[in-house]
Amino acid sequence: MDKSPAFVAAQYGTTRHPFRRSLPRHVLRELPKQEPEVVAAIRRAEQRLREMEVRSEPVNLKRITMQDVRDFLIAYCACFMAVMAFIA
């Protein structure tokens, strides 16, 4: 097997672009593959997340108070003024 720089570059598909051709060889090496334990842990975490109930209860519109409306309007106006000051 030929270990010349041209062969190594062709191995990673870098000979066709001048920028990638100019990069050092260690930059173009393949990324390490994950170990089986890591892959298994990721799958277990994904499965636990699917099984969990992560949604909150729906908002009851009767429970929204005037203080909630005031807080929303204050935050909305503050953000609007900040954006207008940034644009101006």
SULMO-V985511 format. One record per residue. BURIAL is 1 if it has 24 or more other C-alpha atoms within 12 Angstrom, else 0. Layout:
BEGIN
burial=BURIAL
burial=BURIAL
END
This chain:
BEGIN
burial=0
burial=0
burial=0
burial=0
burial=0
burial=0
burial=0
burial=0
burial=1
burial=0
burial=0
burial=0
burial=0
burial=0
burial=0
burial=0
burial=0
burial=0
burial=0
burial=0
burial=0
burial=0
burial=0
burial=0
burial=0
burial=0
burial=0
burial=0
burial=0
burial=0
burial=0
burial=0
burial=0
burial=0
burial=0
burial=0
burial=0
burial=0
burial=0
burial=0
burial=0
burial=0
burial=0
burial=0
burial=0
burial=0
burial=0
burial=0
burial=0
burial=0
burial=0
burial=0
burial=0
burial=0
burial=0
burial=0
burial=0
burial=0
burial=0
burial=0
burial=0
burial=0
burial=0
burial=0
burial=0
burial=0
burial=0
burial=0
burial=0
burial=0
burial=0
burial=0
burial=0
burial=0
burial=0
burial=0
burial=0
burial=0
burial=0
burial=0
burial=0
burial=0
burial=0
burial=0
burial=0
burial=0
burial=0
burial=0
END
